[in-house]
Amino acid sequence: MSDHVEAAVGEHGAGGHLAGQHAHPTAKKYLGIAILLTIITVVEVAIFYMPSMKPVLPPVLLTLSALKFAIVALFYMHLKFDHKLFSWVFVVPMCFAAAIILALLALFSVSHRS
């Protein structure tokens, strides 16, 4: 066995998981997450068709969409169970991109008013 293979087996153990890490969610947990995502989607659709929600529609829908995105990234992309470095590599560029999009939206909304 090469040194790299022995180091990988020693680091991850026979089961392939790092020692001390939590096990990934069960099928029951994934089903619960899917139901939660479905409920959030139903709420989004309901809010869209409520006339009283029109003034706050964009921020509410963006917030609910961000919540769904976070849930999917945490559980289905396994960021919750990976090393924190991977979370930072994922989250920091996403925040940077969101800031750029918000800045561009603000810039274009100001330029169209004048």
N, C-alpha and C positions, 0 to 999 in steps of 0.2 A: 504494500500500500504506500502511496506517495505521502509526503509530509502534508500536502494540502488536504488530501482526503482524510487523513487521520485527524488533522486539526478541525476539519468540519464536523466529523463524527463526534469528536470530543466536545466541541462547542455546542452542538445541537442535540447530542444524545442519540440514542437509537431510534427514537420516534420522530426526529426531525424538528422538534420544537426546542427553543432555547429554554434552559432550566429556569424555573421560576416564572415563566410567562403563563398568562391565563389561556385557557382553551378557547377556541373560537366558538361563536354562538351555535346553539343547536338549531335543528330545523324548526322547532317550536318558536324559538326567539326570532328567526328570520320571518316566520309567518306573522308574528306580532308586529314586526317592523313593517312588513308589507301592508298590513291592515292599517297601521298608523299613517303610512304614506297615502293610502287610499282615502282615509278620512280627511287628511289635509287637502287632498285634491278635490274632494267633494265640497269642502268648505270654500275653497277657491272658486269653484264654479258657482256655488250659491251666492257668494259675495258679488261676483260679476253681474248677476242678474237682479241684485237688490238696488233699486233706484236711490235709496237713501245713502248708499255707500259710494256713489260716484265721486264725491269730492276727495275721498281718501283711498280710492281704488288702487292707484299705482303703488303707494308705499305699503299698503296691506298685502297686495299680491306679491310684491318684491320680497317682503319679509317672509311670507309663507313659502315662497320658492327657495329662498336662502335656507330656511329651516329644512326643507326637503333635501336640498343639495347637501347640507351638512350631515343629515342622517344617512344618506346614501354613501357619502365619502367615508364616514366613520365605520359603518358596518359592512356595506357591500364591497367597498374598496379596501377594507380591513385596516384603515389608518388608525383605528382605535387600538389595534392589537400589534401594530408594527412599532419599530423604534421611533422615538420622538423626532429624530432627525428627518425622517420621511415626512412626518406631519409638517415640520417647518418648511421643508423644501416644497411642499404642496401649498401650504397656507400663505406664505409670504408672497409668492408671485400672484396668487389669486387676489389678495388684498391690494397689491400694486395695480393689477388689471382693473379691479373695481374702482379704485381711486381715479385712474385714468378715464374710465368710462364716465364716472360722475362729473369729472372736470370737463370733459368734452360736452356732456349734456348741458351743464351750466353755461359753458361758453357759447354753444349754439343757441340756447334759449335766450341769452342776452343779445346776441347778434341779430336775431330775428325780430326782437322787439324794437330795435332802433331803426 
